[in-house]
Amino acid sequence: MDSASFKTSSENEKGPSHKKTVAYAPEDRPRPYTRRTIRDDNLDLHET
């Protein structure tokens, strides 16, 4: 169980980083781009 907890910490650290990108993405690009950013986030999560 300790191992799982450690993994969550790593994911949590990556979470805020990705969220920051999505935060400025919508402002820089139209709405459709925001959706694309979320898709990239999902891909990154799968890759990890």
Secondary structure, 3 states (H helix, E strand, C coil): CHHHHHHHHHHHHHHHHHHHHHHHHHHHCCHHHHHHHHHHHHHHHHHC
